[in-house]
């Protein structure tokens, strides 16, 4: 039996169902980190060469790459009409939301995340194992 990675209050699972509202792709300035594999996948999906994709959609931050944002409202460059244009190949950071460690540290943090995510608290209960796997993926991407 393995030790559970996340706090005890998450062990019975959490209710979440994505509503497709796009709010997780908007807001204050930030970073949507992409790995080299994700860059290749998105470029291929869009039918672009790597250099053209990088010039259009990426910014270098230190030693990492982030997707660009709309300079007016800070929306993700791929958010159009509240839908992700690259949804099937979206980065790990996007796929694992709302199961980010910062949202799971406490019930209060989860409630704060729910203030901007209408999918939190609706739909079926997502099992702990799924939540933990997503949190691990996010953690692996950050390291």
C-alpha positions, 0 to 999 in steps of 0.5 A, a space after each residue: 500500500 502506497 502513501 497518498 501524496 495529497 491531503 486527507 481531505 481529497 482522499 474521497 475524491 472531489 467533484 469536478 466536471 469541465 463546463 468548457 467555459 474557458 475561464 482557466 485560459 484567461 485572467 491575469 498574466 502568467 505562463 502556460 509552460 510547454 515541453 519540447 514534445 508538446 511544442 512538436 505535437 502542437 506544431 504538427 497539429 497546426 501544420 506548422 514548422 517548428 520555427 514558424 510555430 515558435 515565432 508565432 506562439 512561443 516566448 522564452 522565459 529563462 530556460 523554458 518555453 511558454 505559450 504567448 498570451 493576448 497582450 490586451 486581456 492575457 487570454 491564451 493565444 489558442 483561446 477562441 470563442 471560449 474554446 481551445 483551438 488545440 484541445 486534443 494536443 493541449 499541454 500537460 499544464 492545461 490537461 491537469 487543471 484543476 488538479 494543480 498542487 496549489 489548488 489541492 493544498 487545502 480545502 480553502 485553496 480548492 474553494 478559491 479555485 472554485 471562485 474562477 472555475 465553474 466546473 469545481 463542485 459539479 458533475 461526478 466525483 473524480 476518484 482520488 487516484 485520478 486526481 493524484 495522477 494528474 497532480 503527479 503529471 503537473 509536478 513532473 512537468 514543473 521539474 
